[in-house]
């Protein structure tokens, strides 16, 4: 799994990166200290983006997490995004979901556990979509075979 992590708080970024590396050792973790770097360097859609809401706390001219989300969603519409924030404001959480985030996690003692649960849900959802795609293919194939069988049966009856 390829995970992009964007947080301007160096300590939080390192702790979360270490946590993800420990929990998902087969994963590749890319870390960015600001959204502008993430936009510039993410050229292929990661499997997951973990994005801090207040990316402009250290640099007031930097884009905030919601602006970064909107930019990245232009290129990667299906990118699952988990937002992180120290704020427990419902309107902020609702806004992030409105603009395409998978979920919103408050930075507290339960944050890493919640992220782990969300990653499990996201990967399960991705697998489900893959399985549905395969099922749709086989359903179409069966429909084509059924139509061919009916046409063949009608052609035999006409002879």
ChimeraX commands (.cxc) that place a marker at each C-alpha (Angstrom):
marker #1 position 0.00,0.00,0.00 radius 0.5
marker #1 position 1.27,3.47,-0.88 radius 0.5
marker #1 position 0.39,6.04,1.76 radius 0.5
marker #1 position 0.98,9.78,1.50 radius 0.5
marker #1 position 1.11,11.65,4.80 radius 0.5
marker #1 position 0.91,15.45,4.92 radius 0.5
marker #1 position 1.36,17.22,8.26 radius 0.5
marker #1 position 3.30,20.38,9.08 radius 0.5
marker #1 position 3.90,19.21,12.66 radius 0.5
marker #1 position 7.20,17.33,12.38 radius 0.5
marker #1 position 6.70,15.35,15.58 radius 0.5
marker #1 position 3.20,14.22,14.61 radius 0.5
marker #1 position 4.36,13.37,11.09 radius 0.5
marker #1 position 7.21,11.21,12.40 radius 0.5
marker #1 position 5.07,9.47,15.03 radius 0.5
marker #1 position 2.37,8.67,12.51 radius 0.5
marker #1 position 4.91,7.53,9.93 radius 0.5
marker #1 position 6.52,5.23,12.52 radius 0.5
marker #1 position 3.11,3.88,13.53 radius 0.5
marker #1 position 2.12,3.16,9.92 radius 0.5
marker #1 position 5.49,1.54,9.17 radius 0.5
marker #1 position 5.11,-0.70,12.21 radius 0.5
marker #1 position 1.47,-1.65,11.48 radius 0.5
marker #1 position 1.88,-1.98,7.71 radius 0.5
marker #1 position 5.53,-2.96,7.10 radius 0.5
marker #1 position 4.83,-3.81,3.45 radius 0.5
marker #1 position 3.62,-0.25,2.82 radius 0.5
marker #1 position 5.52,2.65,1.32 radius 0.5
marker #1 position 5.04,5.89,3.28 radius 0.5
marker #1 position 5.70,9.27,1.63 radius 0.5
marker #1 position 5.74,12.20,4.04 radius 0.5
marker #1 position 5.32,15.90,3.26 radius 0.5
marker #1 position 5.62,18.87,5.58 radius 0.5
marker #1 position 3.21,21.00,3.53 radius 0.5
marker #1 position 0.47,20.61,0.97 radius 0.5
marker #1 position 2.27,22.41,-1.80 radius 0.5
marker #1 position 5.07,19.81,-1.74 radius 0.5
marker #1 position 2.49,17.04,-1.74 radius 0.5
marker #1 position 0.75,18.49,-4.81 radius 0.5
marker #1 position 4.08,18.90,-6.58 radius 0.5
marker #1 position 5.45,15.42,-5.81 radius 0.5
marker #1 position 2.40,13.14,-5.82 radius 0.5
marker #1 position 2.29,12.15,-9.47 radius 0.5
marker #1 position 0.66,8.75,-9.10 radius 0.5
marker #1 position -2.44,8.18,-7.02 radius 0.5
marker #1 position -1.52,6.78,-3.61 radius 0.5
marker #1 position -3.74,4.15,-2.02 radius 0.5
marker #1 position -4.39,6.53,0.87 radius 0.5
marker #1 position -3.76,10.14,1.83 radius 0.5
marker #1 position -3.62,11.21,5.48 radius 0.5
marker #1 position -3.94,14.98,5.53 radius 0.5
marker #1 position -3.66,17.51,8.35 radius 0.5
marker #1 position -6.34,20.20,8.34 radius 0.5
marker #1 position -4.19,23.09,9.59 radius 0.5
marker #1 position -1.26,22.97,7.21 radius 0.5
marker #1 position -1.07,26.74,7.44 radius 0.5
marker #1 position -0.33,26.86,11.19 radius 0.5
marker #1 position 3.46,27.23,10.73 radius 0.5
marker #1 position 3.22,29.26,7.52 radius 0.5
marker #1 position 0.12,31.47,7.23 radius 0.5
marker #1 position 0.62,31.74,3.46 radius 0.5
marker #1 position 0.48,27.96,2.99 radius 0.5
marker #1 position -2.64,26.24,1.71 radius 0.5
marker #1 position -4.77,24.56,4.35 radius 0.5
marker #1 position -5.79,20.91,4.24 radius 0.5
marker #1 position -9.17,21.58,2.64 radius 0.5
marker #1 position -7.54,23.51,-0.21 radius 0.5
marker #1 position -5.05,20.65,-0.70 radius 0.5
marker #1 position -7.89,18.12,-0.71 radius 0.5
marker #1 position -9.71,20.04,-3.45 radius 0.5
marker #1 position -6.52,20.28,-5.56 radius 0.5
marker #1 position -5.62,16.60,-5.22 radius 0.5
marker #1 position -9.20,15.47,-5.90 radius 0.5
marker #1 position -8.96,17.25,-9.28 radius 0.5
marker #1 position -6.30,14.71,-10.31 radius 0.5
marker #1 position -7.27,11.73,-8.16 radius 0.5
marker #1 position -11.08,11.59,-7.78 radius 0.5
marker #1 position -11.08,8.18,-6.05 radius 0.5
marker #1 position -8.28,8.94,-3.60 radius 0.5
marker #1 position -9.32,7.96,-0.06 radius 0.5
marker #1 position -8.41,10.78,2.32 radius 0.5
marker #1 position -8.35,10.70,6.11 radius 0.5
marker #1 position -8.25,14.16,7.66 radius 0.5
marker #1 position -6.42,14.85,10.90 radius 0.5
marker #1 position -7.05,17.87,13.06 radius 0.5
marker #1 position -6.68,19.08,16.60 radius 0.5
marker #1 position -10.12,20.66,16.30 radius 0.5
marker #1 position -13.28,18.90,17.36 radius 0.5
marker #1 position -15.59,21.20,15.40 radius 0.5
marker #1 position -18.42,19.37,13.65 radius 0.5
marker #1 position -18.66,21.93,10.84 radius 0.5
marker #1 position -15.00,21.40,9.92 radius 0.5
marker #1 position -15.44,17.63,9.91 radius 0.5
marker #1 position -18.60,17.99,7.79 radius 0.5
marker #1 position -16.78,20.25,5.31 radius 0.5
marker #1 position -13.95,17.78,4.83 radius 0.5
marker #1 position -16.44,14.98,4.15 radius 0.5
marker #1 position -18.43,17.26,1.83 radius 0.5
marker #1 position -15.33,17.83,-0.30 radius 0.5
marker #1 position -14.42,14.16,-0.56 radius 0.5
marker #1 position -12.62,13.04,2.58 radius 0.5
marker #1 position -13.29,9.49,3.74 radius 0.5
marker #1 position -13.33,10.52,7.41 radius 0.5
marker #1 position -12.13,13.07,9.94 radius 0.5
marker #1 position -9.97,12.10,12.91 radius 0.5
marker #1 position -9.30,14.36,15.88 radius 0.5
marker #1 position -5.71,14.32,17.08 radius 0.5
marker #1 position -6.09,12.78,20.51 radius 0.5
marker #1 position -5.11,9.59,22.37 radius 0.5
marker #1 position -7.41,7.51,20.11 radius 0.5
marker #1 position -6.28,8.97,16.78 radius 0.5
marker #1 position -3.87,6.21,15.75 radius 0.5
marker #1 position -6.35,3.49,16.67 radius 0.5
marker #1 position -9.07,5.25,14.63 radius 0.5
marker #1 position -6.70,5.57,11.68 radius 0.5
marker #1 position -5.95,1.85,11.87 radius 0.5
marker #1 position -9.67,1.04,11.80 radius 0.5
marker #1 position -10.23,3.43,8.88 radius 0.5
marker #1 position -7.37,1.89,6.90 radius 0.5
marker #1 position -8.95,-1.53,7.42 radius 0.5
marker #1 position -12.29,-0.17,6.19 radius 0.5
marker #1 position -10.73,1.59,3.21 radius 0.5
marker #1 position -8.75,-1.45,2.08 radius 0.5
marker #1 position -11.85,-3.62,2.50 radius 0.5
marker #1 position -13.84,-1.17,0.41 radius 0.5
marker #1 position -11.20,-1.17,-2.33 radius 0.5
marker #1 position -11.23,-4.98,-2.40 radius 0.5
marker #1 position -15.02,-4.98,-2.55 radius 0.5
marker #1 position -14.97,-2.60,-5.53 radius 0.5
marker #1 position -12.44,-4.83,-7.29 radius 0.5
marker #1 position -14.66,-7.86,-6.66 radius 0.5
marker #1 position -17.73,-5.98,-7.90 radius 0.5
marker #1 position -15.85,-5.07,-11.06 radius 0.5
marker #1 position -15.02,-8.73,-11.64 radius 0.5
marker #1 position -18.61,-9.71,-10.94 radius 0.5
marker #1 position -19.89,-7.11,-13.44 radius 0.5
marker #1 position -17.54,-8.53,-16.08 radius 0.5
marker #1 position -18.82,-12.07,-15.56 radius 0.5
marker #1 position -22.45,-10.88,-15.50 radius 0.5
marker #1 position -21.94,-9.20,-18.88 radius 0.5
marker #1 position -20.22,-12.29,-20.24 radius 0.5
marker #1 position -23.12,-14.48,-19.09 radius 0.5
marker #1 position -25.63,-12.07,-20.65 radius 0.5
marker #1 position -23.76,-12.22,-23.98 radius 0.5
marker #1 position -23.63,-16.02,-23.84 radius 0.5
marker #1 position -27.35,-16.18,-23.02 radius 0.5
marker #1 position -28.19,-13.89,-25.94 radius 0.5
marker #1 position -26.01,-15.98,-28.27 radius 0.5
marker #1 position -27.72,-19.15,-27.03 radius 0.5
marker #1 position -31.19,-17.66,-27.61 radius 0.5
marker #1 position -30.23,-16.46,-31.10 radius 0.5
marker #1 position -28.77,-19.89,-31.88 radius 0.5
marker #1 position -31.93,-21.59,-30.61 radius 0.5
marker #1 position -34.16,-19.30,-32.72 radius 0.5
marker #1 position -31.96,-19.90,-35.78 radius 0.5
marker #1 position -32.27,-23.68,-35.29 radius 0.5
marker #1 position -36.07,-23.42,-35.03 radius 0.5
marker #1 position -36.26,-21.41,-38.26 radius 0.5
marker #1 position -34.36,-24.08,-40.22 radius 0.5
marker link #1:1,2 radius 0.2
marker link #1:2,3 radius 0.2
marker link #1:3,4 radius 0.2
marker link #1:4,5 radius 0.2
marker link #1:5,6 radius 0.2
marker link #1:6,7 radius 0.2
marker link #1:7,8 radius 0.2
marker link #1:8,9 radius 0.2
marker link #1:9,10 radius 0.2
marker link #1:10,11 radius 0.2
marker link #1:11,12 radius 0.2
marker link #1:12,13 radius 0.2
marker link #1:13,14 radius 0.2
marker link #1:14,15 radius 0.2
marker link #1:15,16 radius 0.2
marker link #1:16,17 radius 0.2
marker link #1:17,18 radius 0.2
marker link #1:18,19 radius 0.2
marker link #1:19,20 radius 0.2
marker link #1:20,21 radius 0.2
marker link #1:21,22 radius 0.2
marker link #1:22,23 radius 0.2
marker link #1:23,24 radius 0.2
marker link #1:24,25 radius 0.2
marker link #1:25,26 radius 0.2
marker link #1:26,27 radius 0.2
marker link #1:27,28 radius 0.2
marker link #1:28,29 radius 0.2
marker link #1:29,30 radius 0.2
marker link #1:30,31 radius 0.2
marker link #1:31,32 radius 0.2
marker link #1:32,33 radius 0.2
marker link #1:33,34 radius 0.2
marker link #1:34,35 radius 0.2
marker link #1:35,36 radius 0.2
marker link #1:36,37 radius 0.2
marker link #1:37,38 radius 0.2
marker link #1:38,39 radius 0.2
marker link #1:39,40 radius 0.2
marker link #1:40,41 radius 0.2
marker link #1:41,42 radius 0.2
marker link #1:42,43 radius 0.2
marker link #1:43,44 radius 0.2
marker link #1:44,45 radius 0.2
marker link #1:45,46 radius 0.2
marker link #1:46,47 radius 0.2
marker link #1:47,48 radius 0.2
marker link #1:48,49 radius 0.2
marker link #1:49,50 radius 0.2
marker link #1:50,51 radius 0.2
marker link #1:51,52 radius 0.2
marker link #1:52,53 radius 0.2
marker link #1:53,54 radius 0.2
marker link #1:54,55 radius 0.2
marker link #1:55,56 radius 0.2
marker link #1:56,57 radius 0.2
marker link #1:57,58 radius 0.2
marker link #1:58,59 radius 0.2
marker link #1:59,60 radius 0.2
marker link #1:60,61 radius 0.2
marker link #1:61,62 radius 0.2
marker link #1:62,63 radius 0.2
marker link #1:63,64 radius 0.2
marker link #1:64,65 radius 0.2
marker link #1:65,66 radius 0.2
marker link #1:66,67 radius 0.2
marker link #1:67,68 radius 0.2
marker link #1:68,69 radius 0.2
marker link #1:69,70 radius 0.2
marker link #1:70,71 radius 0.2
marker link #1:71,72 radius 0.2
marker link #1:72,73 radius 0.2
marker link #1:73,74 radius 0.2
marker link #1:74,75 radius 0.2
marker link #1:75,76 radius 0.2
marker link #1:76,77 radius 0.2
marker link #1:77,78 radius 0.2
marker link #1:78,79 radius 0.2
marker link #1:79,80 radius 0.2
marker link #1:80,81 radius 0.2
marker link #1:81,82 radius 0.2
marker link #1:82,83 radius 0.2
marker link #1:83,84 radius 0.2
marker link #1:84,85 radius 0.2
marker link #1:85,86 radius 0.2
marker link #1:86,87 radius 0.2
marker link #1:87,88 radius 0.2
marker link #1:88,89 radius 0.2
marker link #1:89,90 radius 0.2
marker link #1:90,91 radius 0.2
marker link #1:91,92 radius 0.2
marker link #1:92,93 radius 0.2
marker link #1:93,94 radius 0.2
marker link #1:94,95 radius 0.2
marker link #1:95,96 radius 0.2
marker link #1:96,97 radius 0.2
marker link #1:97,98 radius 0.2
marker link #1:98,99 radius 0.2
marker link #1:99,100 radius 0.2
marker link #1:100,101 radius 0.2
marker link #1:101,102 radius 0.2
marker link #1:102,103 radius 0.2
marker link #1:103,104 radius 0.2
marker link #1:104,105 radius 0.2
marker link #1:105,106 radius 0.2
marker link #1:106,107 radius 0.2
marker link #1:107,108 radius 0.2
marker link #1:108,109 radius 0.2
marker link #1:109,110 radius 0.2
marker link #1:110,111 radius 0.2
marker link #1:111,112 radius 0.2
marker link #1:112,113 radius 0.2
marker link #1:113,114 radius 0.2
marker link #1:114,115 radius 0.2
marker link #1:115,116 radius 0.2
marker link #1:116,117 radius 0.2
marker link #1:117,118 radius 0.2
marker link #1:118,119 radius 0.2
marker link #1:119,120 radius 0.2
marker link #1:120,121 radius 0.2
marker link #1:121,122 radius 0.2
marker link #1:122,123 radius 0.2
marker link #1:123,124 radius 0.2
marker link #1:124,125 radius 0.2
marker link #1:125,126 radius 0.2
marker link #1:126,127 radius 0.2
marker link #1:127,128 radius 0.2
marker link #1:128,129 radius 0.2
marker link #1:129,130 radius 0.2
marker link #1:130,131 radius 0.2
marker link #1:131,132 radius 0.2
marker link #1:132,133 radius 0.2
marker link #1:133,134 radius 0.2
marker link #1:134,135 radius 0.2
marker link #1:135,136 radius 0.2
marker link #1:136,137 radius 0.2
marker link #1:137,138 radius 0.2
marker link #1:138,139 radius 0.2
marker link #1:139,140 radius 0.2
marker link #1:140,141 radius 0.2
marker link #1:141,142 radius 0.2
marker link #1:142,143 radius 0.2
marker link #1:143,144 radius 0.2
marker link #1:144,145 radius 0.2
marker link #1:145,146 radius 0.2
marker link #1:146,147 radius 0.2
marker link #1:147,148 radius 0.2
marker link #1:148,149 radius 0.2
marker link #1:149,150 radius 0.2
marker link #1:150,151 radius 0.2
marker link #1:151,152 radius 0.2
marker link #1:152,153 radius 0.2
marker link #1:153,154 radius 0.2
marker link #1:154,155 radius 0.2
marker link #1:155,156 radius 0.2
marker link #1:156,157 radius 0.2
marker link #1:157,158 radius 0.2
marker link #1:158,159 radius 0.2
view
